[in-house]
Amino acid sequence: MSKRNRPGNCKGDRGRIKRYTLARRQRGRCLYCAAPFAHPLDGRLRHYVPYRWWPANARPALVLACGHCPGSTSAALPWPLVWLLLAADCAQQEGSAG
């Protein structure tokens, strides 16, 4: 699926709202290098967890990064983080099923 056609893409007003929300969550700094943003819209939306593992453009899956920091998280995560994410997802699904 092309990036343009992904559900919940981050363009327009939705993208601006997500950037402002993420900038507030990250205290106006790049997640990777902690450089401050002059304006929240200067940050670039990045997937904290690779899109192929968590195919969502929801705020919990996104972070703001400056233009100098890596453009992708690649497809590799430390296994302890993967286990924690899977456990949290299972717990959320069990909670919504009951």
URTA-V252092 format. One record per residue. N is the residue number from 1. PSI is psi in degrees with one decimal (999 if undefined). D_CENTER is the distance of its C-alpha to the mean C-alpha in Angstrom with 1 decimal. Layout:
BEGIN
n=N psi=PSI d_center=D_CENTER
n=N psi=PSI d_center=D_CENTER
END
This chain:
BEGIN
n=1 psi=133.3 d_center=18.3
n=2 psi=154.0 d_center=17.7
n=3 psi=-34.3 d_center=14.4
n=4 psi=-32.6 d_center=16.4
n=5 psi=8.1 d_center=17.3
n=6 psi=142.5 d_center=14.2
n=7 psi=139.5 d_center=14.3
n=8 psi=32.3 d_center=12.4
n=9 psi=162.7 d_center=11.9
n=10 psi=49.0 d_center=10.8
n=11 psi=163.7 d_center=14.3
n=12 psi=-145.0 d_center=17.0
n=13 psi=-38.7 d_center=17.0
n=14 psi=-44.2 d_center=13.9
n=15 psi=-41.1 d_center=11.9
n=16 psi=-44.6 d_center=14.0
n=17 psi=-43.8 d_center=13.5
n=18 psi=-41.8 d_center=9.7
n=19 psi=-44.3 d_center=10.3
n=20 psi=-42.9 d_center=13.1
n=21 psi=-45.0 d_center=11.5
n=22 psi=-37.5 d_center=8.7
n=23 psi=-39.3 d_center=11.8
n=24 psi=-42.8 d_center=13.8
n=25 psi=-37.1 d_center=11.7
n=26 psi=10.4 d_center=11.6
n=27 psi=37.4 d_center=15.2
n=28 psi=24.3 d_center=15.0
n=29 psi=154.7 d_center=14.3
n=30 psi=135.6 d_center=12.2
n=31 psi=-34.7 d_center=10.4
n=32 psi=-42.7 d_center=12.4
n=33 psi=-3.0 d_center=15.7
n=34 psi=18.2 d_center=15.9
n=35 psi=135.7 d_center=17.5
n=36 psi=146.6 d_center=17.9
n=37 psi=136.8 d_center=16.9
n=38 psi=-34.4 d_center=20.1
n=39 psi=143.8 d_center=18.3
n=40 psi=-30.3 d_center=14.8
n=41 psi=-8.3 d_center=15.0
n=42 psi=-23.2 d_center=15.6
n=43 psi=150.9 d_center=12.0
n=44 psi=135.6 d_center=10.1
n=45 psi=129.6 d_center=6.7
n=46 psi=149.0 d_center=5.3
n=47 psi=122.2 d_center=3.9
n=48 psi=-41.5 d_center=4.6
n=49 psi=134.9 d_center=6.9
n=50 psi=137.3 d_center=8.9
n=51 psi=-36.0 d_center=9.0
n=52 psi=-19.6 d_center=12.6
n=53 psi=-29.3 d_center=12.1
n=54 psi=82.1 d_center=9.7
n=55 psi=74.9 d_center=10.4
n=56 psi=148.7 d_center=8.5
n=57 psi=30.0 d_center=6.9
n=58 psi=155.1 d_center=7.0
n=59 psi=-39.3 d_center=5.8
n=60 psi=-23.2 d_center=5.8
n=61 psi=-6.9 d_center=3.4
n=62 psi=154.6 d_center=1.0
n=63 psi=164.8 d_center=4.1
n=64 psi=134.9 d_center=7.4
n=65 psi=154.8 d_center=9.8
n=66 psi=171.3 d_center=13.4
n=67 psi=-15.5 d_center=15.3
n=68 psi=-18.7 d_center=16.9
n=69 psi=164.7 d_center=14.2
n=70 psi=143.2 d_center=13.3
n=71 psi=-12.9 d_center=12.0
n=72 psi=158.5 d_center=10.7
n=73 psi=-0.8 d_center=10.2
n=74 psi=-170.8 d_center=13.3
n=75 psi=16.5 d_center=14.2
n=76 psi=130.2 d_center=15.3
n=77 psi=153.4 d_center=14.2
n=78 psi=137.7 d_center=16.9
n=79 psi=-39.1 d_center=18.6
n=80 psi=-36.7 d_center=18.7
n=81 psi=-40.4 d_center=14.9
n=82 psi=-45.4 d_center=15.2
n=83 psi=-41.4 d_center=18.0
n=84 psi=-42.5 d_center=16.4
n=85 psi=-42.4 d_center=13.5
n=86 psi=-40.4 d_center=16.3
n=87 psi=-42.1 d_center=18.5
n=88 psi=-39.8 d_center=16.2
n=89 psi=-42.3 d_center=15.7
n=90 psi=-42.5 d_center=19.5
n=91 psi=-39.1 d_center=20.3
n=92 psi=-41.0 d_center=18.4
n=93 psi=-39.0 d_center=20.2
n=94 psi=-38.6 d_center=23.4
n=95 psi=-35.8 d_center=23.1
n=96 psi=-19.7 d_center=22.6
n=97 psi=-25.2 d_center=25.5
n=98 psi=999 d_center=28.0
END
